Amino acid sequence: MQGNTKDGRPNPEDILRRITKNSRGKLTVFLGAAAGVGKTYAMLEAAHQHLAEGVDIVTGWIETHGRKETEKLVEGLPRIPGQAIEHRGKVLTEMDIDGIIARKPTLVLIDELAHSNVAGSRHKRRFQDVEEILKAGINVYTTLNVQHIESLNDIVNKITGIVVRETVPDHIVEQADIIKLIDIPPEDLIKRLKEGKVYKLAQAEQALSNFFRPKNLNGLRELALRFTANRVEKDLNEYRREDTTCDRWAFANRVMVCVGPSPFSAQLIRSAYRQAGRLQADWLAVHVELARPFPMNGKDRERLDRNMRLAAELGANTLTVVGEDFTKEILEVARSHRITTIVIGKPRHSRLREIIRGSIVDELIRKSGDINVYVIRGEAEQEQVTAITTAEPLKPKPLLPYCGGILLMAVTTVFSLLLKSKLGMINIALLYQLPVVLSAYWWGRWPSYVTALSSVIVFGFLFEAQSAYFQIHPFYYLSSFVTFLIVAFVIGGRTQRLKMQAASARLREKSTQALYQFSLEIAAVQGLEAITHVIAKQASSAISRNTMVLIPGEHGNLKIWAEYGTQIPQEKHPGISEQLPLGNSKEAKVAAWAYKHGLVAGNSTETSPEANHLYVPLKVRGRAVGLLGICVGKLKLTPEERRLVDAAVGLASIAIERTILQGTEQATHGGYNGIRGRLSM
């Protein structure tokens, strides 16, 4: 939360935030409930008024949709021509970001903030273009419909029955200096549609029978009004916190949301975000990594990472804890972070399962004490394509594990038949547990269950059915069959669980060892040259990829200081006099952009995803002083590798800052001069 410290002094984070905000351009959003309410028209009218006042204003991108009134207002406004981009044999036009920044007007008009750019553009989304322009100190006017706001996505789906794909992260809308609500009654909007002032008459008829029904428009209008009212209340609270003449308020509310791999977690996150906004509270997104009986598959792991990224984008602090008891771990986190409200999803399983296994929600409510618990009903929503792609897990051949389990059972059967007279029935029954255990360990639970079932059938037919005792007491052997099957199922499930726990422990050990080795080596070396070599080597070893470290020279041009990887003929560790320049390739342009803006770019991101490398900034005091380049290609980074990269970059940045503070480099070293010049800007 923002405000003063306990002793009454201004919060340093607030001061830094205000300084950063003052150096950026001002963002004004013209918000509407739906297309056709007059957002673009109102924006153009305001532009003409500013132009008459002598403001240096240009249009970066305007969508008139063939509306004559809008086209007339575009006339007379200076325009930055679009940039031609070739896509699938066609030449398409998108907004020219570089042209706008080079022109550097006071104000630029950019329509449709939620627009998705053509493939081959620098950014995938227009709101990313707007962010770059704002960072250049240029004011922006833009338009947005309420259904495109990320945190309202699930509510819009309930109102309209439509999942909106193009959404804008809430932090983009929150950083707007002004939000102007453009509102007209639904009846007037429907009248405009029927008159062909929004869409052509054929399109208008279809729209009226689908999205633009009165019920939908009323719901979206109410949503836009509520969103704007919440924004006004938030601005008022900001003013009261910053105004020293107002009483200082104590903000004690804290919200926590439980996040998992469920597709409904995204709705819980948005609900918790809105709850925190209403309470003016900090909020926390927590995932509990339980020792599952069945391992989390690749799709669930990817969905979990996407949910945690959504929470972080909406402003939550994210936390992952490992434990055996979900309720215990959640309440421990809640009490240690002084949480006042927990948001959790309503269970969707049957009542029978709750009777057998118990209800986590009931247990959490019973043990929560003075913590409020909100139970949110989740609804099915369509899967969304992730913006940051990761490697797909290898899919095993479906029949091979089952055939393997049956083969193990057949080998056990042959062995038992050969030694039937010596082993005895009890020992043979125990032997049939062996293929079940091996199947669970090598191939998973379902092959082990099939192996167990086939073992019971074969054992009963070839051994027990031939017994004289079976002819007299058949029910005794039927009970032994059931017992054997239950034991086999339990053993198979527990074996796979232990295998999953061992694999998870190995993965954590590998990550910990890699970071520990990284920290040891980087702490033992001095000088920028040696540090960049260690960064490239250790990062490459941790993720098994080719890596390189790029540092600016005296004139700001990025150069490769160290390069390491399995596909490089020999380790490259150029000295100061033989640093390798990037040249003017497309990769060099992507790297230069990532360095200039201090943002991740390249492969697996939404900025220049066609690049072969992923470029991660090495930051010192909030400014990029270099880049870690990772060769990704078609083999995407796994979520675990991404976490390792983030941790390694943090350690590398600390080491570079230490070198700068110690001043170990000679003044003639161009890289150090380049970094020092960067930090003195």
Residue, then its C-alpha position, 0 to 999 in steps of 0.5 A: m500500500q502507498g502512503n507515509t511510513k510509521d514515523g510520518r515520513p513519505n514512503p520512498e516507493d511513493i516518491l520513486r513512483r511519482i518521479t517515474k510518472n512525471s518522466r513519462g507521457k500522460l495517458t488518457v483513456f476514452l472508455g465506453a461500454a461497447a463499440g459505437v458509443g462515440k469514443t473515437y468521435a469524442m477523442l477527435e473532438a478533444a484533439h481539434q480543441h487542443l490543436a486550436e490551442g496550439v498543441d503539437i498533436v498527431t494521429g498515430w492510428i485512427e479506425t473510422h470503420g467507414r463512419k462519415e462523421t468520424e472521417k470528417l473529424v480526422e481531416g485537418l489533423p497531422r498524421i504519421p503514416g503507418q508502417a508496411i508489414e508483409h504477412r503471408g504474401k500480403v502487405l498490411t499496415e500497422m502503426d509506426i512506433d519509431g516514426i512517432i517517437a522520432r517526430k516526438p509530438t506533445l500528443v498522439l492519438i492511438d485508437e483501439l488500445a486492445h488491438s492485436n498487431v500483425a505478425g512481424s510487428r515489434h510488439k504483439r499488442r497495441f497496448q505494448d506500443v502505447e507503453e513504449i511511446l509513453k516511456a518516450g515522454i509523449n502523451v497519448y489519447t486512446t480508446l477502449n471498450v470495457q469488455h477488453i479489461e482483463s479483470l472484468n473478462d469473466i463478468v463480461n462472459k457472464i453478461t454476454g456469453i462471449v469470451v473476449r480474447e483481446t484483453v488489456p492488462d489492468h495495470i495499463v488502465e490503472q496507469a492512465d492519468i485520466i479516464k473519460l467515460i463516453d456513455i449513451p443509453p442503450e436505446d440510442l446505441i441501438k438506434r444508431l446501429k439501425e441507422g447504419k452509423v456504427y456498422k453497415l446495415a448487414q453487419a448491424e442486423q447480425a450485431l443486434s441479434n447477438f452482442f448488441r442485445p438490450k440485456n447485454l448493453n445494459g449489463l456492459r453499461e452498468l459495468a463501465l459505470r461501476f468501473t469508472a466509479n471505482r476509479v474515481e474512488k481510488d483517485l480520491n483515496e490517493y489524494r487523501r493519502e498524499d494530502t498531509t492535511c487529511d487524516r492518515w488512514a490505517f489500511a489493515n485489510r489484506v486479501m489472499v487468493c488460492v491459486g491452482p492449475s484449475p481453469f477456474s483459478a483465473q476467475l478467482i484471481r480476478s475476483a480477488y483483484r476486484q475485492a482488494g480494489r474495493l478494500q484498498a488492500d494489498w493482496l497475495a496469490v498463493h499456490v500450495e504444491l502438495a505431494r499429489p498421488f498423481p503428478m501434475n501434467g504438462k498442461d496443468r503446469e502450464r495453466l498454473d504458470r499462466n494463472m500465477r503470471l495473471a495474478a502478478e500482472l494484476g498487482a499481486n505478490t505471488l508465493t508458492v509453498v510446499g506441504e502435505d496439508f492444503t488447509k494447514e499451509i494456507l492458514e499458516v501463510a494467511r496468519s504470517h502475512r496478516i491476511t484478513t480475507i481468503v478467496i477460494g473456489k467452490p468445489r465442483h466434485s460430487r457430494l460423495r467425494e466430500i463424504i469420503r475425502g472431506s471438504i477442504v472448503d469446510e475445513l478452511i472455514r472451520k479453522s480460519g478463526d477471525i479470517n473472512v473466507y469468500v467462496i467463489r463459484g467458478e464457471a467453465e471458460q475456454e482455454q486461452v493461448t499463452a503469450i509466453t510459450t514454453a516447451e510441450p512435454l514429450k508424449p509417450k506412445p500410448l500402447l507401449p506402457y500397457c504392453g510392457g506391463i502385460l509382458l512383465m506379467a507374462v514373464t512372471t507367469v512363466f516363471s511361476l508355472l515352472l517353479k509352481s511346486k516349489l514356490g507355493m500359492i502364497n509366494i506366487a501371489l506375492l510375485y505377481q505384485l512385482p510387475v505391478v510395482l515396476s509398471a507404476y515406477w516406469w510408466g505410471r498408474w494406469p499401466s500398473y492398474v491394467t497390469a494388476l487386473s490382468s495379473v489377478i485374472v491370470f493368477g486366478f485362472l492358472f493357479e487358484a482355479q486349479s486348486a481343490y480347495f477352490q472347488i469347495h470354498p469358491f467365495y474364499y478365493l473370490s475375497s482373496f481376488v478382491t484383496f489382491l486387486i486392492v493391494a495392487f492398486v494401492i501399491g501402484g498408486r503409492t509407487q507413482r507418488l513416490k516417483m513423482q516426489a523423487a523427481s520433484a526433489r531432484l528438480r529442486e536439488k538441481s535448481t538449488q545446486a545450479l544457483y549455489q554454484f553460480s553464486l559461489e563462482i560469481a562471488a570469487v571473481q573480480g572484474l567485468e570481464a571475468i564476471t561476464h564469463v561466469i554468467a555465460k558459463q553458469a547460465s548455459s550449464a543450468i539450462s543446457r542452452n547456448t548463452m551470451v552476455l552483451i555489454p555496451g561499449e564506449h559509444g553504447n553499441l552492444k558487444i558480446w563479452a562472453e559466449y558459452g554453450t554445447q553447440i559452440p565449437q569452443e568456449k568464447h571468452p573475448g578479451i577487452s581488445e577483441q570483443l565481438p560486435l553484434g553488427n546490424s542484423k535483426e537480432a542486433k536490433v532486438a537486443a538493442w531494443a531490449y537494452k534501451h527499454g530494459l525489458v525482456a524481448g525476443n523469442s518466447t515473448e510478445t516483443s519480436p517473437e520471431a528472433n532466435h534468442l531471448y534477451v533478458p536485461l541485466k539491471v543495476r539501480g533500475r537501468a539495464v547495463g547489459l543483456l543475457g542472450i539465450c538461444v531458444g530457437k524452436l525448443k522453448l524454455t520450460p517454466e523451470e528453466r524460466r525461473l532459473v534464468d530469472a534467479a541467475v539474472g538477479l545474481a548477475s546484476i548484483a555481481i555487476e553492481r558490485t564491480i561498478l561500486q568497487g571500480t575494479e575496471q580500468a578507465t580505458h575499458g570501454g565496457y565499464n565506461g559504457i555502463r558507467g555512462r548508462l548509470s549516470m544518465 
